[in-house]
Amino acid sequence: MTREEKNQVIDALAEKINNTSHIYVTDTLGLNAGDTVDLRKECYKNEIELVVAKNTLLKKAIEKSDKDLSGLFEALTGPTSIMFSEVGNMPAKLIKNFRKKKDSEKPLLKGA
């Protein structure tokens, strides 16, 4: 990935952070392809945008955004997926229901 492409990703993430009310940082590592597709479908149905990003790019996007989300920096370890939502508790409910339905420990909430 070139520096220009990285800057575009950072800008896009910073814009999403600025334009979204609630951000959840999750770990989806270990979900198989079918479960990942199911999770994305559930997110879409509940108007939640699920994005996978490198931690360094996400950290730079948070720093570039207008919001003070520096408390999320400690959650940016290992594989990270970000859920953007306008409804505060919707991602948490989705994660809880998905884990129960799939009898799985993933996705795991890392921070919000």
C-alpha positions in Angstrom: 0.0 0.0 0.0 1.5 3.3 -1.0 1.7 6.4 1.2 -1.0 8.1 -0.9 -3.4 5.1 -0.5 -2.7 5.1 3.3 -3.5 8.8 3.5 -6.8 8.1 1.6 -7.7 5.4 4.1 -6.9 7.7 7.0 -8.9 10.5 5.6 -11.9 8.2 4.9 -11.8 6.8 8.4 -11.4 10.2 10.0 -14.5 11.4 8.1 -16.5 8.4 9.3 -15.4 9.0 12.8 -16.5 12.7 12.6 -19.8 11.9 11.0 -20.9 9.0 13.2 -22.3 9.2 16.7 -21.0 5.9 18.1 -17.9 3.8 17.4 -17.3 0.3 18.6 -13.9 -1.5 18.3 -14.2 -5.2 18.0 -12.1 -8.3 17.3 -13.5 -10.7 14.7 -10.4 -12.9 14.3 -11.4 -16.5 14.2 -14.7 -16.1 12.5 -14.9 -18.3 9.4 -15.9 -16.8 6.0 -19.6 -17.8 6.4 -19.9 -16.2 9.9 -18.1 -13.1 8.7 -20.7 -12.8 5.8 -23.5 -13.3 8.3 -22.1 -10.7 10.6 -21.8 -8.2 7.8 -25.4 -8.9 6.8 -26.6 -8.3 10.3 -24.7 -5.1 10.5 -26.2 -4.0 7.2 -29.8 -4.8 8.4 -29.2 -2.8 11.6 -27.6 0.2 9.8 -24.2 -0.5 11.2 -21.1 -0.1 9.1 -18.4 -2.7 9.7 -14.9 -1.8 8.6 -11.6 -3.6 9.1 -8.6 -1.4 9.3 -5.0 -1.6 10.4 -4.4 -0.3 13.9 -1.8 2.3 12.9 -4.1 3.8 10.2 -7.1 3.8 12.6 -5.0 5.5 15.3 -3.9 8.2 12.8 -7.5 8.7 11.7 -8.6 9.1 15.4 -5.8 11.6 15.9 -6.9 13.5 12.8 -10.6 13.5 13.7 -12.4 16.2 15.6 -13.3 13.9 18.4 -11.2 13.0 21.4 -11.2 9.2 21.2 -7.7 8.7 22.6 -9.1 6.3 25.2 -9.5 3.8 22.3 -5.8 3.6 21.7 -5.3 0.9 24.3 -7.9 -1.3 22.5 -6.0 -1.0 19.2 -4.0 -4.3 19.5 -4.4 -7.3 17.4 -6.9 -7.6 14.6 -9.4 -4.7 14.7 -12.8 -4.2 13.2 -14.7 -1.0 13.7 -18.5 -0.6 13.9 -20.0 2.8 13.1 -23.5 3.4 14.3 -26.0 6.2 14.9 -27.8 4.2 17.6 -25.7 3.9 20.8 -26.5 0.4 21.9 -27.2 -1.3 18.6 -23.7 -2.7 18.0 -23.6 -4.1 21.5 -26.9 -5.8 21.0 -25.8 -7.1 17.6 -22.6 -8.6 19.1 -24.5 -10.2 22.0 -27.2 -11.7 19.7 -24.6 -12.9 17.1 -22.5 -14.6 19.7 -25.5 -16.3 21.2 -26.9 -17.4 17.8 -23.5 -18.7 16.6 -22.5 -20.1 20.0 -19.2 -18.3 19.6 -16.9 -16.0 21.6 -16.5 -13.7 18.6 -16.9 -10.9 17.8 -15.3 -9.6 21.0 -15.9 -6.0 22.1 -12.6 -4.3 22.7 -13.8 -0.7 23.3 -16.5 1.8 22.5 
